[in-house]
């Protein structure tokens, strides 16, 4: 593609030599001969510092922040075109969309945002669309997939260039719908600015990511961007039971569908029966009623199902097809995922890492548990500290015994993270233990459990690693639980999963 085509719609205060560009990237190590390198200043690293490396790897066009002083040796590279702009991040999505020729305009993109429920909702929608005969793509926390391809996810919402590249690949595979999780970071950093959203779905919003957004109001405004940018031909699907749902409705110019349980909505769940195998309920819609039987546990999953039904209705998919698509989903990786090797108690692994998610999961388990609930969890380091005492408070209220341990401490001291969580415990609370080594903590919880009890390992879900200060080690809660359960009488076994 010609450089002038990539720069279309972007004001450049310079006369430029046009040339052919063979690729685009904002990672210097991904540069190849003929590439355009966009130097983006991030939170921890400044891409402008890697311009020389990008050129050495073959980049022929450099777009950089004009406030950055280029090294004279670098500037004298006569075969390289340098373009200084005020802020490269502001134009990154536009550059990527131009290079890939706006592929999302040829696909119906469904964006799902909210603090909790995004992954399960996207899986349900994907299943409904596939059942209806459509070709689908999915971009989310666990992986990115379309056709026969599956790519491990590095971020819930990929960077702008990777996103446009994914949509371009989907377009070549004749994908009809792309269902994607849209994070607050992705919205705030402009990663999704040049995506044409056919529909946006709001699940809920609670305290999270304040390490980045600083205030809850900023976090809410970031989420709201998905809905304010929809157009009048798009759909906004809103959880009306969430206190912020009405605000989303007011802000969006799109056509709307509301869903809920507690308040009147376009799509309502009624006659709910929660049981240890899942839930049964009736859904009233503008086009009739359907009876849903699902193996997904808990009231929070009913909301996820209602969101997916609403999308199906927006797309004129028959109710019976919607029902069949929902009932094909028996579970989602790391979301209340059971581990059962025949032990006399239940064990679940869940991704819950916010106050609301932990509350939802523990409340669901309380409903089906005959004995005690033992929960093992921690909080991530270098992430929202405000939610730590909130999670501690919920655990003390809804679990019978709590074991606090490491999550992904990163460069924070694990003891300091634990102390923040303990701040949410009521005075005199003593039904808990601190075991920093996550393997040992899980082993202790399993050794405590008796017939009829339930053990919840929360916080990491599908993640197969733990992140410490200077190292990332393999650690999969599900594998650890299975290994320990298979040990006769919980005997000592070799710890192959790292530790502090």
Secondary structure by P-SEA (a helix, b strand, c coil): cccccccccccccbbbbbbbbccccccccccccbbbbbbccccccccccaaaaaaaacccbbbccccccccccccccccbbbbbccccccaaaaaaaaaacccccccbbbbbbcccaaaaaaaaaaaaaaaaccccccccccccccccbbbbbccccccaaaaaaaaaaaaaacccbbbbbbcaaaaaacccccccccbbbbcccccccccccccaaaaaaaaacccccccccbbbbbcccccaaaaaaacccccbbbbbccccccccccccccccccccbbbbcccbbbbbbbccccaaaaaaaaaaaaaaaaacccaaaaaaaaaaccccccccbbbbccccbbbbbbccccaaaaaaaaaaaaacccbbbbbbbcccccccccaaaaaaaaaaacccbbbbbbcccccccaaaaaaaaacccccccccccccccaaaaaaaaaaaccccbbbbbcccccccccccccbbbbbbaaaaaaaaaacccccccccccccc
